[in-house]
Amino acid sequence: MDEYSKAQEKWKAIEAPFTATTLRSCVTAAKSIINYRLNEHKNSKSSKSPEKRMTKYEPSNNLRIVINVNGNVSIYAHFPRNPGLKGQKLGEFPQLQLDVARQKANNIKNDTFDEFSIEYVFRAFEQQLKDRTKRNPEGFRENSCNTYLARIKKLRSYFKIDGPFSNLTAGELETILDEIIEKESKGYANELYAAMKNIWRFAANKYNYGQNPLLNIDKSYVTKAAGLPSPCNAYTDIDSIAELWINLENCRSIHQKNIVRFMILTGVRPINARLLRWEWFDSPTFPTLITFPADAMKGKKEFKLPVSKEMRAIFLEQHNWMQQNKNKCNDEFVFLRPTNPKLPFAKRSVDKIIKDYSPIDAIKGNVEKINVKGSNGAFCTMCRSFAKSNIKDILIKDGYRKLEAEAISRSLLHHIRKTDDPNGESYDKSDELYQTDTKLKFNALKLHIYSIMSKVKSLSDQALRETRLEKEQAERKIANNAKDKIRLKIRSKYNKSEYSQFMSRYIGNDTIKNLILTNVGRTQVEQYLDELGL
């Protein structure tokens, strides 16, 4: 009773305006008072239960502060003299500090602030990205913008998108991150966390009263739980590359065949192959040089790629196809989408083509530990890795020192390092005057291509290894035969109506019709048919 009396006195003595310290004192007093009243109620015969919360008011700042039996503090806007204003919940203390709560309530009173939804803020951030691309297309490319937009689209699925943005606390965001870590790959989980940080940095001042709850979360929160993404370790040998080259002849479109062959010969990044434009050629009918502009390259530096006769054959075939299909195709890009030639080649199709037409054992090394790199896939990286390795090896065998071979191979693959001469682009004009770099790259490129084409020639009259596509087709044929065998066995015993009913029977948790579609299911169905004597 003494503690209850002291708590009451303490509660009454604490008056507005409150501070974080006095509010914590209110919590201590409120918990004592509420718990005492609840215990007294248990021993009494009264049917009316006492309130499990207590309320303080800060009228000058339009705040109502509610403390429950567990000591949780909720802060509401409070407008008793203006019934037209909604006294909405502003947040939880201490995540929502008092000064921010006062500002929120004041903005509502002055009709200067709407409680922005998560969807509204996400859309505002998306628009900011699009505007950034328009203002500075060289510094922030459209493809980069699309990548960020795709991550935001994915983030939406983890949020109650119509909820108030400013109510999200660090604890709630950690819960969302835990779900992301559980469902996504470690690489993508890290990317989504980075996207969240970008959104909250953008929105803190404009839509969240300067508050950024992500600052209260460990910077390594996702990394510690999921681990860092590893680089792709996929690599292959010249035999597999040569077989891939030969197998590509079976592609249903010259665009599929030629884009991959172009990547095999040059080791260019998939995006630079997909978005290769005719305007970058010195001549569309007899090209000798491709000049990739700085804004098209990952390193943001112009890249000149000499054209060999093998590459020229690819481009001439593409150019002839374009001339034959005028007004039916896009005349801006070299490689077009087979299903819609009005568009450039699809982003994810390159990896699938390489995967389908490569020998099934093309990837070397520890296959279980090979990680897929980015959205373009491991097989695209495998081709680029081969070009780097093969060029370096050929140059060393041709008499170049290791450091020279490394520098030329990096230059040919347009690998830009921070340790390179920062003034080189401004001062070194040797390529413009004497074509020094282009000549070095061309010599290396010719040696690289010669090694591939020699291997292609030597394998052209030999039996090649099974490809992934051939293996899948063979497995599909075996599976279809097994399905048909079971269906025929059932049809032989039942008429059309009875057959339909029989296929709808359940074995365990699924129907016979569905179980037939998998190897494990077919085994169950076969056992069931044996039991029935079919």
N, C-alpha and C positions, 0 to 999 in steps of 0.2 A: 504493500500500500504506500509505503514511503517512497519507493522508486517511482510508482505511478504518479504520485503528487508532484515529485520533483520534475518528472518528465512533462507533466501538464504545465507547470510553471515555466519550464524552459521553452516549451512550444509557444506559449502566449507571449513570452518576452522577445522572441525573435520576430522582428518586423521588417517589412519591405522598406527600401529595396534590398534584395538579397545579394550575397556573394557566394562563391563556391564553398567557402568555409561555413558560413551560416546555414547554407542549404544542407550540407552534410550533417550539421547539428540538428536540423529539422528532421532528417531521416532517422537519426538515432532516437530522438524523442518520440517520433511517430510510431516506430516499431515497438517501443516499450508500451505506449498507450494502447495500441491496437491489440497487442498480444495479451495485455492485462484484461481488456474488455472481453476478448474471446474466451479466456480462461474462466472469467466470472460468469459468462453466459452458460458454460458447460455445467456449472454448479447450481444454476438458477432454474426455475420452472418456466421462464419466459420463452415464448415461441418466436419472438422477434430477434433475429440475429443482428449483432452490432455491425456497423460499417467496417469493411476491411481496408479502408483507405482514408487518408486525411488530406485536406486541401488548404493551400496557402494562396493568397492573391497578391499581385503586385499591380494595383490599379493604374498607377501612373504610366506603366509600360504595357498595359493590357495583357497581362499574363495570369494564367491559372496554373498552379503547380500541384500535381497530384502524386502522393506517396502511398504505395500499397504496403501490405503486411510484410512483403519480402524486401522492402527497402528500395524498390524500383521507382524512379522518378520520371514522370511524364509531364511535359510542358505543353500547354494549350494556349492559343490566342483566346482572349476573353473580352467581349464587347457588350456588357449588360445594358448600356444606354443606347446601343445601336443594334437593334434586332435584325437589321438587314445584313449585317456582317456575320459570317459563319465563324464560330469559335473552333477552328480546326486544330488538330494535333500538329504541333511543330516538330516534335522529336523527343528523344530520351536524353536525360542528363546522366553522365557527363559528356557523352558523345556530342550532344548539342550544348554548347556553352551558353551562359545566360546572355551575354552581350549579343550573340548571334540570334537568340530567340527574341530578344527585344527588337532587333532590327527587322526580323521577319514580321512580328506583330505590327510594328509601325508601318511597314510597307503595305500590309493588308489594309490597315486603317486608312492610309492615304491613297489606296487603290493604285499603287505604283508597281505591284508585283503579283504575278500569277504563279501559283505553285506548279513549276514546270515538271512535266512527266518525264520519265526515263526515255520514252519514245521521242519526245520533243527534243531533248538534248542530243540523243543519238543522231537524229535527222540534222540538227544544227551542225554537228561535227562532220557529218558526211558532206554537207554543203560546203563547209570550210575547206575540206579536202579537194572538192571539185573546183572551187574558186582558186585554190592554190595552183592547181594544174593549169588553169586558164591564164593566170597571171605569170607563171614561171614554168612553162612547159619543158624547158631544158633542165631546170633544177629538180622538178618533180613530175616525172613522166606519167602519162595516162595509165600505163600498165602498172606502175607502182601504186597509183591511186586506186585502181581496180582491186589490187591485192589487199589494200587496207579496207576497202569497202566490203570485200568478202569476209574479212575477219569480224567486222562490225556486225554483219548479217548473222554470223555464227554466234556472236555474243548475245544477240537478241534472244536466242532460244534459252538462255540461262537466267533471264531477268523477267520479273513481272512488269512488262513493258509500259503498262498504263499507271504504274505506281509513281509516287512523288520522287523525283531524283534527289532532292535535298534530304530526304529521310533515310537514305542508305547509310549505314554505319560501317565502320571497319570490320566489325564482327560479321555482319551480313555479307560483306564482300569476300571475306575469308571463306565463308560457307559456300559461296558461288565458286570460288577458286578451287575448293576441295572437290566439288562436283566436276569441274573442268579437268582437274588432274586425273580423276578416276576414269572419265570417259574418253579423253583425247590422248593422242600420242604426246610424248614428252616435248618434242619439238614444237608441236602446235599449241600445247598448253602454255609454253613460254611465250609464243607469239601472241596468244590471246591476252596474256597478262600484260605484255607490252602495249597492246592496243587499249586495254583498260586504263593504263597509266596515261596514255596520250589523251584519251577522252576526258579524264578527270582534271588533267592539267589545263586542258582547253576550257572546261566548264566551271572550274572552281570559282573564279571571280564573276563570271557572267550569270551563272545559274545556281550557285551554291554558297553565296555570301562569303566567298574567299576561303571556304573550307574544302580540304582535300583529304578525306578519310584514308585514301590509299597510302598517304605518308606515314600512317600509323601501322602499316603492314610491312613486315620484313621485306626488303628488296629482293632477297633470295628465297622468298616463300615458296614459289613454284619450283625453283631449281633444287632446293633441298629435298622437296617431296618427290619430284619426278625425275630429277637429274638433268644434266645439260644435253642438248641434242648433239649427236656425234656426226662427224663428216661422213660422206658416202665413201665406202671402201671398195665399191665395185670396180673391177678391172678385167681385162680380157687379153687375148693374144692375137697375133696376126692371122692365124688360121681361122679363128672364129669371125674376125672382121671380114676376111675374104669370102667365107661362106655366106655371111650376111649379105654381102654385096651381090653374090650370085642369086641368092634366094629372093632378093628384092625384085627380080624380074617377074615374079609371080604376083606382084601387087596388082590390084584391080585398077589403079589409077597411076598415071605417070607422075602426078604430084606426090603421091606417097613414096614411090620409088626414088624420085630425084631429090626430094628434100633430105632423105636419110643418106643417100649417096653423097650429097653435098656436105653433110655433117661428117661423114666418114673421112672424106678427103681433106677437110679443113679443120675439124675440131671446133667449129664455132658453137657458141651457145645456142640452145634451141630457140630462144626468143629472137636472136639475130637471123636465124634461118627462116623462121615463120614469117617475120616481118621484113624480109629482104625486099627492097624496092628497086624497080627498074631505073629510077632516076639516080641511083647511086653508082650506076655502071658508066664507064667512060664511053661505051658503045653497046647498045642492046643487041646488035647483030654480029659483032665481033669483039666481045669484051676482053680487055687485057688487065683491067684494074677495077676493083670495087672500093669505094670510099664510104665507110660507115661514118655518119656524122656523130659528133660527141654526145648529143642527147640520146642517141640510140644505143650507146654502149654503157655497160655497167660501171666502168671506170671514169665515165664522163670525159673521155678523150677520143679524138678522131682516130679511126683505125683504117689503114689501107691494106687491102688484101689482094695480092697479085692473082691473076687467073691463069691456070694451066690449061692445056688442051683438053684434058679429061673434064675439068670443070666447065670449060666452054661448050663441050658437047651437051652437058646437062642444060645449060642456059639456052642454047639454041633450040633444043627440043621443047623447052618450056615456051620460048618465044614463038616458035612455029605453031604450037598448040593455041596460044593466045590469039594469033592472027587468024586461025581457022575458026575460032569461037568468038569473034568480035561481037560486041553488043550483048553477049551472053555471060561475060565474065568480067572480073575486076582487072583493069589494065594497070593498076598501081603496084601490086605485089607480084613477086615471081612465082611463089608457091601458093596454090589456092585450095580451098576446101573441096574435096571431090563431090560431096553431097550438095554443096552450094557454092559454085565458083565465083559468086559475087563477094565472097568473104575470104580473108587470108586463111592459111592453114590453121586448123584447130590446135589449141594449146597442148592438150593432153594426148593428142593422137600420135605424136612423134614417138613418145616412149612406148606406146602400145605396139606400133609397127616394128620397132627395133626388137621388142620383147618377143613378138610373134614369129619373126623371121630369123632370129638368131638361133644357133644350135642350143639345145636344152642345157648343155653344160658349158655355155659360153662364159659365164661368170666364174672367175677364178678366186682363190683364197677361201677364207672361212665364210661360207655362205650364210650361216646362222647369225653372224655378227655384222652383216652388211646392212647399212642403214640407208633408207631412201632419202635423198636430198631434195628438199623443196617440193614444189608442185610439179616439176618437170619429170621427176622419176629417176631411178637409179640407172636405167639403161642409157639415157642420154648422157649422164655423167661418165658412164663406162666408155662411150665413144670418145669423149673429150679426153679422158684419162689415157686412152690408148694413143691418141694423136700426140699428146705431150711426151709420153714414154718412148714412142717409136722415133719421133723426130730427134730427141736427145741422143738415143742410142745410135742412130744412123750418123749423126754429125760427129760423134766421138770416133766411130769407126772410120769416118771419112777424114780424120786427122785434126779435128777441132779439139781444143782443150775443154775440160769439163765445164769450167765457168763460162766459156764462150758458147758452148752447146746449150747450157742452161739459159743464158741471156737470149739467144736466138729463138729457142723454143717458147720462152715466155712472150717474146715479142710477137711471134706468129700466132699465139693463142690469145694475145691481148691481155696478158696478166699484168696488171698495174700494181706496183708495190709502193708503200709509203716511203721506203728507203731509196727509191729512185730519185734522181736529180730533180728537185722541185722546179728549177729554172730551165730544165731541158726543153720543155714545150715552147718556151719563149725564145731561147737562145740557139737551140740546135735546129738549124735549117738545112742540114746535110741531105735530108730526103728530098726537100723541095729543089735543091740545087743539083744534087748528083744521084738521087734515088738510092742512096746508100742502104737504108733500112729495107726498102722494097726489094732490092737486089738480093740482100741476105735472106730475106724471108722467101723469096722466089726460089732460090737455090735449095733451101731446106725443104720447101713445099714439094718441089720436083722429086727430090730424093724420097720423101715420105710417100708420095703418090706412086712412084715407080715400085717401091717395095710392096705396096698393096696390090697393084695391078699385076705384078709378077706372080704373086701368090694366087691371085684370082685365075690367072692363066694356067698355072700348074694344077689347080684343083678343078678346072672346068670339065675335065673328062673323067673325074673320079666320083665315086659314090659319096654323097655328103651325109653328115650327121642329121638325125631327126631334129626338127625345129619344135619350138613350144606349140606353135599352131597345129602342126601335124600330130603331135602327141595328144593335144586336146581333142582333135577331131577323131583320133583312134579311140580314145577313152570314151568319147561321146557315143561312138558307134557301138562299142561293147555294151555301154549302159542302155542304149535304146533297144538293142537286141534282147537284153535281159528283161526289160520292161515288156516288150512285145511277147516274149515267151510266156510270161506269167498271165498276161491278158488273154492270150490265145487259149491257155489251159482253162481259164475260167469261162471263156465264151463257149468252149466245147461242151460245157455241162449245163449252161443256162441260156434261156432265150434273151432277147433284147431287154425286156422289162426286168427280168430276174437278175440279169447281169448288172444293170444300173443299181438295183437294190443291194446286191452283194458287194459292189464296189464302195457303197456307202457304209458298210459295216465298220465298227470300230474294233481295232486290236490295240488294247492299251488306251492311249490318249489320242490316237489319230485314226483316220479312216484308211481303208485298204487303198483307195484311190491315191491318197497322198503318200502313203508308205512306199508304194512302188517306185516313187521318184528318187529314192536314195538307196545306197548299197545296204546300209543297216536295216532300213525298212523292208527292202526286198527279202532279206534273210528271215525277218519276222513273218512276212506273208507266206513264204515257202514253207516254213514250219507249220503255220496255221493250215495251209492246204494239205500238207501231209497228214495232219491230225484228222482232217475231214475225209481223207482218202481220195482226194482229187489228183 
